Amino acid sequence: MKIETQRLILREMTAGDYDALYAVLADSDIMQHYPYTFDEQRVRGWIEKNLERYRVFGFGLWAVTRKDTGEMIGDCGLTMS
């Protein structure tokens, strides 16, 4: 399943989103209001956790991509603690 707006596509994450997600989660300016920036292991864990959430709960954080370029620019959605 995916959701489309005029400019964005929201879809389930895949392991192939690692590089784009790392660029966001490891950036200290972007993550300034989060307790920490992510290293390689944390980004891989973030993706794996969401893949698990899809299997267990049927939902999780989704990749947010630009419709015009396909570039992943972040994530959003609902999670269970």
GIDAKA-V933323 format. One record per run of one state. SS is the DSSP state (A for helix, B for strand, O for the rest). FROM is the first residue (numbers start at 1). TO is the last residue. If there is no record, write none. Layout:
BEGIN
ss=(SS,SS)
from=(FROM,FROM)
to=(TO,TO)
END
This chain:
BEGIN
ss=(O,B,O,B,O,A,O,A,O,B,O,B,O)
from=(1,2,5,8,13,15,26,40,58,61,67,72,78)
to=(1,4,7,12,14,25,39,57,60,66,71,77,81)
END
